């Protein structure tokens, strides 16, 4: 039988892993945008939007 502490610790670990994975994926997408064929203004807007969306999603907590 697992204790509630073990489940809370597992949940916290999974959240941390998710946050790190999501942050890494966001950085990859932003780099891909910067190396795309779009003009420089479009690249900057897309990269900023992806970054802002990522930050907003990371602030959402699953309850």
N, C-alpha and C positions, 0 to 999 in steps of 0.2 A: 504494500500500500504506500502510495506517495503522499507526502505531506503537502499542505498548501504552500509552504515556503518553497518547495522544489518546483511547483508549478509556476509560482511568481518569478522565481529565478529563471526558469526556462522562458517564460514570456518576455522578461526583460532582455535576455540574451537574443531571442529572436527579433525583437524590436531593434536592437543595436545592429544585428547583422543586416536586417532589412534597410536600415538607414544608411549604412556604409555601402551596401550594394546599390541602392538607389542613387546615392551621391556619385558613385563611380560611373554609373550608367549615364547620369546627367552630364558629367564631365566629358564622356566619350561623345555624346550627341552634340554638345557645344563645339568640341574640336572638329567633328565632321561638318558641322555648319560652317565653321571658319574656313575649312578647306574645300567648300563646295563651289559651284560655278555661279552662284548668285552674286549680284553686285555688292559692294562693301556695305552700303546702307542696309540692304535687306539682310545680309549676314548678321550684322550687329543687332538688328531688331529681333530676328529669330533667336539668336543666342541669348539675348536678354530675356525674351519671353519664356524660353525653355528654363532658364535659370530661375526666374521668378516663380514659375509654375512649380518647379521642383521644391523650392523653399516653402511655398504654400502647402504643398502636399506633405512635406515632412513635419509640418506643424499640426497636422490632423492626427489625432490619437484615436486608435480603435478602442471602443469601450465594450 
